[in-house]
Structures are given as structure tokens and as C-alpha cells.
Amino acid sequence: MSHDDHPTSTVNAVEEHEAKDRVAEIFADIKATKNLDFVPRFWRVIATNPVQLDLVWTTLKTLMHPEAVGRTAKLDAATREMVALAVSATNACPYCINSHTAALRKLGIDEEALGEVMAIAGLFNMTNALASGYQIEPDVRPPH
């Protein structure tokens, strides 16, 4: 598949050297928090709407990088990334699948474990569809 076969963003990404004010601050924070030497394309594209960039980054930083905001998470970093990967696969988001797979590999998760994440995500996409399709009434409920 050539580069031309891939979808293109609907807007032009904000280049790092063009970022100003709050966008520049957030770009610097993304690189520092994620220990990257570049701002990923996702952030540069949504930066075309600085309010959206601020909201999404603040929420993602708080939930995915809790230590950066002084919060102690109940889920470890690998578990958080596995949830993100499973949801990304379910929603068929190639950008997100690649991003969260890369994050998991950086955390030391091997290909067999990644396959297990995909197998479980696929399994529950199937069982959820069956339970929903049959409109099965729950008989097991969590305690109050």
C-alpha cells in the first residue's frame, strides 16, 4: 500500500515550530510527559482547535499519566495501555492501535501478550454482540 492509499487528515496539522501560546505549552508538556522528542500527529491535528487540544490533553494526562499530576492510579501503566489498545482495536482506529501498541512495547509487553489483549478484545466483542442481539437479561450483578 503506497502512502497515497492512506487517508489524509481533514485539516493541516499544526507544526511544532508554528505553535504559539497555550498550544506551544501543551506541545512541550506532551513531549515531557510522554518522554518523546516530537509531538505526535494526533496532537498536532487536534491543535487546530486549541480548546479541544487542552481538554483532551488534560484528560488524557490525568488518566493515562497520573503520576504527572500527582495522582496515584489503581491501574498500572500497562493495564491502562491494554484497555486503550483493546478499545482502539474495537473502534478500528489504526492510529490509536499503533500508538498504544508502541506504548505497550516500550513498557516491555511482548507480542504474545499483545495477542492475548487482541484475543480477549475480540472475544468480548463477539459475546457482547450475542448478549445484546439475544437481549439476554442479566442474572449476575455486582454487589452494591
C-alpha positions, 0 to 999 in steps of 0.5 A: 500500500503506497502512502497515497492509499492512506487517508489524509487528515481533514485539516493541516496539522499544526507544526511544532515550530508554528505553535504559539501560546497555550498550544506551544505549552501543551506541545512541550508538556506532551513531549515531557510527559510522554518522554518523546522528542516530537509531538505526535500527529494526533496532537498536532491535528487536534491543535487546530482547535486549541480548546479541544487540544487542552481538554483532551490533553488534560484528560488524557494526562490525568488518566493515562499519566497520573503520576504527572499530576500527582495522582496515584492510579489503581491501574498500572501503566500497562493495564491502562495501555491494554484497555486503550489498545483493546478499545482502539482495536474495537473502534478500528482506529489504526492510529490509536492501535499503533500508538498504544501498541508502541506504548505497550512495547516500550513498557516491555509487553511482548507480542504474545501478550499483545495477542492475548489483549487482541484475543480477549478484545475480540472475544468480548466483542463477539459475546457482547454482540450475542448478549445484546442481539439475544437481549439476554437479561442479566442474572449476575450483578455486582454487589452494591 
